[in-house]
Amino acid sequence: MEKLTTLNRIHAEKIMAVVRVETFERGSEIVEGCLAGGVSILEISYTNANAGEIIQQLSQAYGDKVLLGAGTVLDAPTARDAILRGAKFVIAPTFSAEVARLCNRYQIPYMPGCTTMTELIEALEAGADMVKAFPISNYYGPSLVKTIKTPLPYVSILSSGGVTLENVDEWVENGVDCMGVGSLLTKGSKETIAANAKALRTAVEKAK
């Protein structure tokens, strides 16, 4: 049931902050800004060695106010560490059958990065719950969603890159299931992040 709750929340909110942060203090500032603007889903990237600690600290501090996941998860040991520390979903730039099995074992949504239709099908057959269109989201833009969903209308797509304040409505109208947003939701002051989050949220609600 928790897995379905997580996926339903991701599909409903449609915006995910992609966070690379080294300290809990900065992580908390980003969370506060995102929440103030109506964004409550955050991916904490394992590009930083202490990502597990940040996930655990933020989870303890904010509870259900936020939905925290782990990003840049390249192997099963990292996925298990993230899950034990409180990650509610796992994202990667690549597909790994081992990570897929582990996430399925713990009933945690897995969102691997795929570039080709062959990779995408392989990931779905292994039990991926959503496919991260990476690194092609930034290159193709919103039209990518329809390109993928024309032959595979049942696949859930997480975009990664390419979302701006000017085109977020176009992504939604093209059928994207969730959008990973980096700089707009992680750079600058808490107030700047809040303003960007609010603008994104407003655009998404209008486009639904």
Number of C-alpha atoms within 10 A of each C-alpha: 6 11 16 12 10 18 16 12 14 20 17 12 18 22 25 26 24 24 25 19 21 15 14 17 13 16 20 18 17 26 27 19 26 29 18 17 22 19 26 23 24 26 25 26 24 24 14 14 11 14 24 22 17 24 28 18 19 19 20 12 12 14 12 10 13 18 22 26 25 29 27 20 25 19 17 17 13 18 29 17 15 25 22 14 19 21 25 23 26 28 27 24 20 21 25 18 17 15 25 25 16 18 22 17 9 12 15 24 24 30 29 31 26 22 16 12 12 9 16 23 16 15 24 17 11 18 17 26 22 22 28 29 25 20 17 18 22 15 11 13 17 23 15 20 25 16 13 18 16 9 10 13 12 9 19 22 22 27 29 23 21 20 22 16 13 10 15 22 21 18 24 21 16 16 18 23 21 22 26 22 23 19 15 20 28 26 12 14 14 19 16 18 25 25 19 22 28 19 16 26 21 15 18 19 12 9 14 11
